[in-house]
């Protein structure tokens, strides 16, 4: 099976392209280009340099694991990791971003749901 190919002009599947642009790209290339655009622009402005943010989040996760007194399920631990990622963004962002707080609260609620599941 060959990979999906997208037009670089209109971003539609090559089979549905109506713009006449003959240059097409595999999906993986369009995903990488989109990610590069996001991480090289507005995300840096909102959250600060990724190196600083990720280092902060990593340290928070290490401290959390060091002080854990019970075994967390894989799902609960992943949700807590996401909360700590958002806390890292709060610490390193040049200004508050509402989405960070919404995401953090949501991941914490998911962690609680997993931890308190009584079924």
C-alpha positions as CSV (number, residue, x, y, z in Angstrom):
1,X,0.0,0.0,0.0
2,X,1.5,3.3,-1.0
3,X,1.3,6.4,1.3
4,X,-1.3,9.0,0.9
5,X,-0.1,11.9,-1.3
6,X,-1.2,15.4,-0.8
7,X,-1.0,18.4,-3.2
8,X,1.5,21.0,-1.9
9,X,-0.7,23.8,-3.3
10,X,-4.2,23.1,-2.0
11,X,-3.4,20.4,0.6
12,X,-6.1,18.1,-0.8
13,X,-5.4,14.5,-1.6
14,X,-3.6,14.3,-4.9
15,X,-6.5,12.4,-6.4
16,X,-8.9,15.3,-5.4
17,X,-6.6,18.2,-6.3
18,X,-8.2,20.8,-8.5
19,X,-5.6,23.5,-8.3
20,X,-3.4,22.2,-11.0
21,X,-0.3,22.2,-8.8
22,X,1.8,19.2,-9.9
23,X,4.0,19.1,-6.8
24,X,2.7,16.5,-4.3
25,X,4.0,15.5,-0.9
26,X,3.5,12.4,1.3
27,X,1.4,12.9,4.4
28,X,4.4,12.5,6.7
29,X,6.0,15.6,5.0
30,X,2.9,17.7,5.4
31,X,2.7,16.7,9.1
32,X,6.3,17.6,9.7
33,X,5.9,20.9,8.0
34,X,2.8,21.8,10.0
35,X,4.6,20.9,13.2
36,X,7.7,22.9,12.3
37,X,5.5,25.9,11.6
38,X,3.8,25.6,15.0
39,X,6.9,25.0,17.1
40,X,8.9,27.7,15.3
41,X,6.4,30.5,15.7
42,X,3.4,31.1,18.0
43,X,4.2,28.3,20.4
44,X,7.6,29.7,21.2
45,X,6.0,33.1,21.8
46,X,3.3,31.5,24.1
47,X,5.4,29.0,26.0
48,X,9.0,30.1,25.7
49,X,11.8,28.0,24.4
50,X,11.1,24.3,24.2
51,X,14.5,23.4,25.8
52,X,13.6,25.4,28.9
53,X,10.0,24.2,29.1
54,X,10.8,20.6,28.6
55,X,13.6,20.7,31.2
56,X,11.3,22.2,33.7
57,X,8.6,19.6,33.0
58,X,11.2,16.8,33.2
59,X,12.4,18.0,36.6
60,X,8.8,18.2,37.9
61,X,8.1,14.6,36.8
62,X,11.4,13.4,38.4
63,X,10.5,15.0,41.7
64,X,6.9,13.6,41.6
65,X,8.3,10.1,41.0
66,X,10.9,10.5,43.8
67,X,8.1,11.2,46.3
68,X,5.4,8.8,45.1
69,X,4.1,6.6,47.9
70,X,1.9,4.3,45.9
71,X,2.0,2.5,42.6
72,X,0.0,4.5,40.0
73,X,-1.5,2.7,37.0
74,X,0.1,3.5,33.6
75,X,-3.0,5.6,32.6
76,X,-3.1,7.6,35.8
77,X,0.7,8.3,35.7
78,X,0.5,9.4,32.1
79,X,-2.4,11.8,33.0
80,X,-0.3,13.2,35.9
81,X,2.7,13.6,33.5
82,X,0.5,15.7,31.3
83,X,-0.6,17.8,34.3
84,X,3.1,18.4,35.1
85,X,3.8,19.2,31.5
86,X,1.2,22.0,31.8
87,X,2.6,23.1,35.1
88,X,6.0,23.4,33.4
89,X,4.4,25.6,30.8
90,X,2.9,27.8,33.5
91,X,6.3,28.2,35.1
92,X,8.2,29.0,31.9
93,X,5.6,30.9,29.8
94,X,6.2,34.6,29.4
95,X,2.5,35.2,30.0
96,X,-0.6,33.1,31.1
97,X,-2.3,31.0,28.5
98,X,-5.8,29.9,29.2
99,X,-5.5,26.7,27.2
100,X,-2.7,25.6,29.5
101,X,-5.0,25.8,32.6
102,X,-7.9,24.1,30.8
103,X,-5.7,21.3,29.6
104,X,-4.1,20.9,33.1
105,X,-7.5,20.7,34.8
106,X,-8.7,18.2,32.3
107,X,-5.8,15.9,32.7
108,X,-6.1,16.1,36.4
109,X,-9.8,15.2,36.2
110,X,-8.8,12.2,34.0
111,X,-6.2,11.1,36.5
112,X,-8.7,11.2,39.2
113,X,-11.3,9.3,37.2
114,X,-8.7,6.6,36.6
115,X,-7.5,6.5,40.2
116,X,-10.9,6.4,41.7
117,X,-12.5,3.9,39.3
118,X,-14.5,1.5,41.4
119,X,-15.8,-0.7,38.6
